[in-house]
Amino acid sequence: MGMYRAHAKIFPIASTTGKKTSAMHKVVFCASAVLIVLVELLDDVDRSFALSAPESLALCLLGVLLAAGAFFPVASGLLYIALLVWTSVFGDIFAFPILGLYLIVGAWILSSRTILAIIVLALTETIWIVLSPVHVSQAVSALVGSGITLAVSFMLRLWKMKNAQAASEAQQAREQAAQASMTVRRQLAQELHDTIAKDLARIALMAQEFKAAGSVSADELGALADMAAAASRRIRPTIMDLDRASYRESASQTISLVVKMLSTRAIELDVSAAADMDELFEREQILVLTTVIREGATNILKYAPAGSQASLTCGIDEKGSAITVSMGNDIADEINTDVTGGFGLANLEQQVASVGGELSYGSFEKRWILYATIPLSEKEGAENE
């Protein structure tokens, strides 16, 4: 077998932080060491000459050093490569241990030992080119093997860095969420202590006084009722603030979702709406608005022909006192029975009416029209005038 050394592709295993990755790193190195030794020994059966005792010892030592590379990456790696180069001086004894070189170099690159990996790889390949009787073939083989190893290693290193960054950002998000939750809890506890707890204590004391007196006048009951109503009014802003901080349904997200939903039947939704709707309207209006949009889109999905066009227009009326929603679509000859559920137009009409709005719908020249008005609060209306 001439000095020409056949190069093989090897894909270094990218490791990420954590015990699982460390264990996988060790398994890969140990398994590769065993596999390389076994394949080399099996290949020895087809050789015209058998490995001598020193050569067999050198092969086993290469396997041990490669396995040790999982625990001592630099020291064991350098010894492995040095022994591999030393055996090359005496001829092309081994063919498969070169895979261990690529594995070691790839592991070094993944662990940020890039300069060491490139220098050692370049020196090793140069030595083999010089020792080879077929310099051109060996050089081409070195370029292919080293090029694949470096390319795959750097790709996996980039993937590893992105995963580490994503994990770090996720951890920061969890910490921020936990901090926000603690802040909300502290605020809630403080608000309840300063307002509702005191009101309830006063109500309890008055009830005990009424019980001790044995009789209660209408005025006294009225005062107790007024106090309870005041406590209810005081807690309502706190609940609304907490609810608004923890959850706010987005009109823009709802529109994006219904566009995707209608696209399942190739129905194109032509949307005309302000991009800052979520900042313009309060939570109550947003909730009703998104309910109207979802129900309208469900009806479009059910009754419109596949591949047709539908429209959605959201805005503020000329007086600046109400949100207007208009949705329209063609009516198919057959109903899409695959679509079930929905809020229901009757329920939707009640929902809109509960905030003082109006809902109207009907067909006109084989086109279904849905129109809703949702009143703005006095503050919002004044800002839009």
Buried (B, 14 or more C-beta within 10 A) or exposed (E): EEBBBEBEEBBBBBBBEEEEBEEBBBEBBBEBBEBBBEBBBEEBEEEEEEBEEEBBEBBEBBBBBBBBBBEEBEEBBBBBBEBBBEBBEEEBBBBBBBBBBBBBBBBBBBBEBBEBBBEBBEEBBEEBBEBBEBBEBBBEBBEEBBEBBBEBBBEBBEEBBEEEEEEEEEEEEEEEEEEEEEEBEEBBEEBBEEBBEEBBEBBEEBEEEBEEEEEBEEEBEEEBEEBEEBBEEBBEEBEEBBEEEEEEEEBBEBBEBBBEBBEEBEBEBEBEBBEEBBEBBBBEBBBBBBBBBBBBBBBBBBBBBEEBBBBBBBBBEEEEBBBBBBBBBBBBEEEBEEBEEBBEBEEBBEBBEEEEBEBEBEEEEEBBBBBBBBBBBEEBBEEBE
